[in-house]
Amino acid sequence: MSYIKPKSGTTALLKYDLPISSVEFCTTLIEQTGVMFTPGSALDMEGYVRVGYANNQQVLETGLARVSGFLAHS
């Protein structure tokens, strides 16, 4: 995954490099990890996912660790 750090706000767009749609990525992610991202296709940006990071630090760290594990097995 890659991203450009936003200048402000509490969301970021992440580019992923897997041969699946953003809807499939997000659906599988939440089913397997409980982590929810918004599919880029909802924003006309297929190949990306939107992540919010306005939660507390522990929740974010736990969620990102789960995403890392998910990507390691994808």
Sequence and secondary structure as in RCSB ss.txt:
>XXXX:A:sequence
MSYIKPKSGTTALLKYDLPISSVEFCTTLIEQTGVMFTPGSALDMEGYVRVGYANNQQVLETGLARVSGFLAHS
>XXXX:A:secstr
 EE   SSSSEEEEE  SSS HHHHHHHHHHHHS   EEGGGGT TTEEEEE  S HHHHHHHHHHHHHHHHT 
